[in-house]
Structures are given as structure tokens and as C-alpha cells.
Amino acid sequence: MRNRGVSPQRLVPPFQGSALLGWVGPLVVALFGGILRFVRLGEPKAVVFDETYYIKDAYSLLRYGVERATLGDAKDPIADRRLIAGNLDIFKQCPEPADCASFVAHPPLGKWMIGVGEWLFGMNPFGWRFAAALVGTLSILVLARVARRMTRSTLLGCLAGLLLALDGLHFVLSRTALLDIFLMFWVLAGFACLVADRDWARRRLVDWYESAPITELGPRLGARPWRLAAGACLGAACAVKWSGIFFLIAFAALSLMWDMGARRALGLRRPHRGALTYDAPGGLAAMALLPAAVFLASWTGWFATADGWGRNWDRATSARSPIFFVIDSMRSWLDYQSQVLGFHSGLDDYHSYMSEPWSWPLLLRPVSFHYPANLPPSACGADKCSEAVLGVGTPALWYGALLALLGLIAWYVSSRDWRAGAVLLAFGAGWLPWFYYAIADNRTMYLFYMIPVVPFMVLAIVLVAGLILGKESAPPARRAAGAAVVGAFALIVLINFWWLYPVLTAETITQAEWWARMLMRSWVTAAPK
């Protein structure tokens, strides 16, 4: 039976504009963002903020397969000074290599990614920041493409990419060898794959509806490559930082809800049962088993060597058979994970840049990544000079996103639009869990923990921008007014980013110029004076 009255456009709306332009526009925007990120990437020529941990761990993974202890400590960073001087003799020497094993609080994948840049370009600031700049640039392209898919508009997709390129926090983390930019990338990539899977599954359902005998539950959709890709990406997010699990759980539930919604939109009599019967088992494999496998695979170096923290290699290799070797190795690994969990739960040391999650969207307490003391007056031609890298978002963008998120709440309540719901869920998954740790554990936290949700803040703005622009069929005056509003906002974000640029990139400026860019008093107390 064919043509049962279900229009393909109802489940999978067509894109506006050509497919070629849908790639060219996002690529141009990503190129712009990439130029911003790669120019002067090696500046400052210093180990900034928490780079001190991850660049050395990455180098250790390249050399030994596991993280090893390095020379010096926070009070006397011998290894940092040697690296800047070009001396790679930074590891402690121990009678037994296992005695130099280093306890690390985060899984290895993000450090392996940093290590790729070190392997390609050397153990220098450009080398250890290369991977961050690359994935930061790629995330602009991914966001532009996923925004285009969600809105069916190339213009709105390019707007999303442009706004992400101009966010200060995303920009700084794209130029710093910290783990959070990699977490953001894999979360965004996982979400983009799920949105593609949503379209793919709906096309399959439409094809079945038009050509096959009807059933109450609907069809099996078979292997779903985009959902498998999403599971792999979200497993990679967890393999960078444990906080990726929040997004994995939220997106797994979201995918099942989309499956139920698609079957219901076809008019099937039992859409929920159909989704649970046919979609959920594959979803379990893609969104649970595959991420677990990716997470475990990221620890290959630890399993393959005897020198990792808590490895207990001797006990494992003395096992009577390979199966006991595996059992003993897994027991040691699970004990290690338990120690890591205890570390995170008990991390409550005071830090001058720490902040509470409720304050993050307001940008009240940024993090000073770099601010050397006692710069000579000759550096800027004034009595006092400054050279800063301030980890802060672009205020115009962030405050605009707050208004947009409030708008999405009203939109979702009134219309149940799937796009608004998805963005709100992603934002909540990346922000709300930190309230528990703030209340229950009084955990030490920082503004840059928000970076995984910044792309979804941008998506909120873009969805509201689409409402402001109106439909293509709207009167020309209505469209022109909407374009003026959206264009003015984008211009304000650009000017705001340009104004902050010197204190995001360690340009040497006068202290008066630095003061002028401290837009809130709390920014000043967050940076050395």
C-alpha cells in the first residue's frame, strides 16, 4: 500500500538553499575561527594555569604509555622551567619505574589528544596547544552544520558558527592545553550525530510507511550508523572527563524520546511499545555498551604496561591463565577508578579563582590563566604594563544566551518543539549537576566547567534568532526588521570580543588598557593586580 497521506516533509522538512552552500558557508566560518585560534598560538611562551598537569601527562603517555611523576611541585616548578628552556629531562628517576607512577584524576583520552600535537610539533607551547586549537576550530564547523540541520537554514547555521568563534571562553580554551575543550568537542559531536540519526530514522520510517504493510508497532530500523557514532563520541567525552556521563545519560534518553515521537507522528497505534521493542535494544548497545568500550579502550596504555598507578602487574602476570590475568587487571583498574571518584568527591581546597555554578552564566568569577608580574615599562611604553589571558566568555553572547534560554522555556511549554527541548536538556545536563556537588560536597569548581554547554547556549540564541527572522513567507518588512535585530546582535558580540581580545591572548598592553577591559569588579579580583 502506498501514499497513505503521510508527507515526508512532515517528518523530515527540506533544507533551504543548496547542499553546496550548506558546506561552503560553515567551512568559511570555521576558517575564520581557525585563523583567530592559530595566530600567535605559541604565545604566551609559558606554562599557563593547569597546562602544568596535562602537557606533562601527555608527554609521559607518548614516552611510557602511562602518566609518570615529574620533577618539582607547585612551589618549585622545575619541570615547567625546563620545558620552556627546551630541556625535556623532566621526569623523576626511581629504582623501579612503578615507583614513579603518577595518580591522575582524569581519564587519558584528552591527554593523548594533546600528545598528538606534541608529537607533531615538539614539546613547546605551539605543540601542546595545537590539538586544542584544532578541535576548537572543528567544533565551529560541527556547530554550524548541526544548527543548519536543526533549523534547515544555512544562514542560521553560519550564525551559530560565527557566534561560537567569537566566544571568549571557547577562544581561550581553544588556545590552552586543558581537557575541557576536548570534552566540549566530543559532547557536541555526539549531539550532532544524534540529530543526524533523528533525520535518518525518520526517513526510514517514511519509506516503510509508503511501501510496506502497516503494523501496530512499526518496523525495525536495523543498524543505525549515526547513533553508533554518537555513542562512540559520548564514550570519548567520558574518556576525557568523567562529567561526560551527564551528557551520555541525557542524550540516551533524548534519542529514545525522539524514536517514540517519530513513531507517534506516523500515527502508529502503539508508538511507545514499538520504540521500546525495536529501538531501545539497539539504543542500549549504542549508548551504553559502545561508550563503555570506548572508555575502557582509552586506558590501553595502562593495561599494556607495568608502570601505571595501582597496576599490580606482578599479581596479574602470576595468574594461572589469561582469564585470571584479565580478572586481576580489571580488579586493579576498578580500584583505581574508585580512588579517582573519592578524589573528586573530596576536592574542596580553596582556590582564588573558584566559583559557584549559579554564578557561571553571569560571568561573575572568571579564571586568570596567565598574568606575569613585574613586566618592564619598556614592554608597552608606559609606567605599568599588563599581559593577561583571562578565561571569560564574551558577555554580550552569554547574557543574550540567558534571555534566549528563557525564551526557549516558554517556546517549549507552548509548542513542545523538539529543538527547544533538546537544547534545554543539553544545557541542563551540563550545568545543573554541578549544583549537587556545590551543595553536597562543597567542591572546588571553576567557570570553565561551563564550556561543554556553550555550543548549546549558542544554539538557543540561533533558535530564537530564527523566530525573530520569521518564516520565508513572512512580509518583507517583517523579515527586514528581524534581520536588523539579529544582525545588530551579532555585531555587538563581534565588538565585545574585539574589545576583550588583548586580555584573551596575552597581548602586552598598558595597565590602564587592561583595567578598561575588566568589565566587572569581580574580574579584577579574579586576576592579579
C-alpha positions, 0 to 999 in steps of 0.5 A: 500500500502506498501514499497513505497521506503521510508527507515526508516533509512532515517528518523530515522538512527540506533544507533551504538553499543548496547542499553546496552552500550548506558546506561552503558557508560553515567551512568559511566560518570555521576558517575564520575561527581557525585563523583567530585560534592559530595566530600567535598560538605559541604565545604566551611562551609559558606554562599557563594555569593547569597546562602544568598537569596535562602537557606533562601527562601527555608527554609521559603517555607518548614516552611510557604509555602511562602518566609518570611523576615529574620533577618539582611541585607547585612551589618549585616548578622545575619541570615547567622551567625546563620545558620552556628552556627546551630541556625535556629531562623532566621526569623523576628517576626511581629504582623501579619505574612503578615507583614513579607512577603518577595518580591522575584524576582524569581519564587519558583520552584528552591527554593523548589528544594533546600528545598528538600535537606534541608529537607533531610539533615538539614539546613547546607551547605551539605543540601542546596547544595545537590539538586544542586549537584544532578541535576548537576550530572543528567544533565551529564547523560541527556547530554550524552544520548541526544548527543548519540541520536543526533549523534547515537554514544555512544562514542560521547555521553560519550564525551559530558558527560565527557566534561560537568563534567569537566566544571568549571562553571557547577562544581561550580554551581553544588556545590552552592545553586543558581537557575541557575543550576536548570534552566540549568537542566530543559532547557536541559531536555526539549531539550532532550525530544524534540529530543526524540519526533523528533525520535518518530514522525518520526517513526510514520510517517514511519509506516503510510507511509508503511501501510496506504493510502497516503494523501496530508497532512499526518496523525495525530500523536495523543498524543505525550508523549515526547513533553508533557514532554518537555513542562512540563520541559520548564514550570519548567525552567520558574518556576525557572527563568523567562529567561526560556521563551527564551528557551520555545519560541525557542524550540516551534518553533524548534519542529514545524520546525522539524514536517514540515521537517519530513513531507517534507522528506516523500515527502508529497505534502503539508508538511507545511499545514499538520504540521500546521493542525495536529501538531501545535494544539497539539504543542500549548497545549504542549508548551504553555498551559502545561508550563503555568500550570506548572508555575502557579502550582509552586506558590501553596504555595502562593495561599494556604496561607495568608502570601505571598507578595501582597496576599490580602487574606482578599479581596479574602476570602470576595468574594461572591463565589469561582469564585470571590475568584479565580478572586481576587487571580489571580488579586493579583498574576498578580500584583505581577508578574508585580512588579517582571518584573519592578524589573528586568527591573530596576536592574542596581546597580553596582556590582564588579563582573558584566559583559557584555554578549559579554564578557561571552564566553571569560571568561573575568569577572568571579564571586568570590563566596567565598574568606575569608580574613585574613586566618592564615599562619598556614592554608597552611604553608606559609606567605599568604594563599588563599581559593577561589571558583571562578565561571569560566568555564574551558577555554580550553572547552569554547574557543574550544566551540567558534571555534566549534560554528563557525564551526557549522555556516558554517556546517549549511549554507552548509548542513542545518543539523538539529543538527547544527541548533538546537544547534545554536538556543539553544545557541542563545536563551540563550545568545543573549537576554541578549544583549537587556537588556545590551543595553536597560536597562543597567542591572546588569548581571553576567557570570553565566547567561551563564550556561543554554547554556553550555550543548549546547556549549558542544554539538557543540564541540561533533558535530564537534568532530564527523566530525573530527572522520569521518564516520565508513567507513572512512580509518583507518588512517583517523579515527586514526588521528581524534581520536588523535585530539579529544582525545588530546582535551579532555585531555587538558580540563581534565588538565585545570580543574585539574589545576583550581580545588583548586580555584573551591572548596575552597581548602586552598592553598598558595597565590602564588598557587592561583595567578598561577591559575588566568589565566587572569588579569581580574580574579584577579580583579574579586576576592579579593586580 
